[in-house]
């Protein structure tokens, strides 16, 4: 009886559950039948919002099966189109964004790395195309690689790239702005628009280092990357929530520039390989606005590519197709729920450009992926998502077929921009920098140059960065030396090692490191810029000027560095000309304004100096050098207490702002604030490198009786 009773009860419960399930299925079916599938309506009078989330893996969002809770972006996918097989063409921020915004492959737009390349002037971007159709255009970016100096601002009426410039010339730190700040700036701009607009919002938070705000870290204690992804979704919420309140509908496109290795295939971050961990990206299109019917989301498994985004947006706003672009609109694909195969070209050139490794190029055709390297790779992604079985050898029938498809794209390796020419080498040799014979330009790469054989060097470079950031500069230097011993053309090892040595107060060794790079045949522009800057700072401006003069003056970093070298050589008029030219390339270069302010101060024009320095700080409030120089202006104009504030802020922002520490000591002593003076003076004595500050150190020691 008891047993039966229990059985009955169980049976009833099971029946009830089944009944509920049937009811739910019925509701779902009703909703499914009644709700039309999402399709992009062609409409000229609409807004367009492109959101690019840096370093967001193709599998990171909740709707793609990721761990992080991403309700805002999943909500878009639930009522829009979600592409499950979308790919980037490059695995670095600037080259990939150039493809998203121009609709061209890297070999067409010419941007192959984050540094050393600039978008051609006159290049047509999505912004310039939409501007011609009367859209207001605004960009809101969050990281230095997208600074307007690289030229992606073409066609944008507003280009907000207010990201700190501090530390910009090293890969040890990528200056960034938090997603919520960028979203606030974009919302301000959107709020000021009356007509239709196109906005590009770029957020950077999922990029390493993974440091989400503490609340978000706490939600994902063992997965710092997922915490960043969840935080980013949250930070984008206010932007997406605003769209239903606008007077016209907004087409929203969300994608990533590339993914993140997270240790897969030995790759910690991105920029080396082109496995799915970094090449596969999310792609979601949706439409938000007043009076739109409810639509159910569609998931599309046929391939989509970054080069398809510009044609898709043009199609959606009723503009004629741009015949010169390699991509094709996805509007029909979304309407049909399926599309044809679209072979996709991809590449990774940074390892070649910065390290002399073999260039990586490849092609995706349906679910086959071919990677052309000295050790070729072929994967069947349908059966092997993780790319664990390289079938290039066993499918000898397929490799040549895919190789031929790849040949259909332009696979000539890129020239190093303006730095590899015979003329540059000749000029460097005349200055005594290069050795007897230039490093042979590699026209053949062997298995020894294959990034698969060299990935441990990449791990050593990552470890060096971590050791330096943890305060162990000597360990970092040892690691860099080990990398250089194995591959003497690893430009970024020299550059980062020189930076670490400079920060550690060993300017002579920093300079020697960069000179060794040039002697070993590394002629990258940023090596020369850094060497010229260091030489100027240690008082060897006479050596810096001819070195920097060998570089083309079309880049704000070159112009600022050469300007400083001229200023130190007693050539202020030429320095001023270069700083002003830097502002032509990048109107929001805080450093250029800072340098102009310093020149005015040296010329005794404190008023003009203050104007320029305040402009520098308006653009970038974290510019510690501008604060240091502003403090001098303030003291000279009788505003001692304000000067102390400026210098205190400068050394808070940048502990190596030694001139500010020195000034604080002197000024506080003069004001009779002895204890405070001692505090800063002692910091100066223990941290300022004697190689650069010998006489000032002696002076402070004497004043403090140390
Ligand atoms: Zn990126």
Boltz pocket constraint, residues with backbone or C-beta under 6 A from the ligand:
constraints:
  - pocket:
      binder: B
      contacts: [[A, 54], [A, 55], [A, 91], [A, 92], [A, 93], [A, 94], [A, 257], [A, 258]]
      max_distance: 6.0
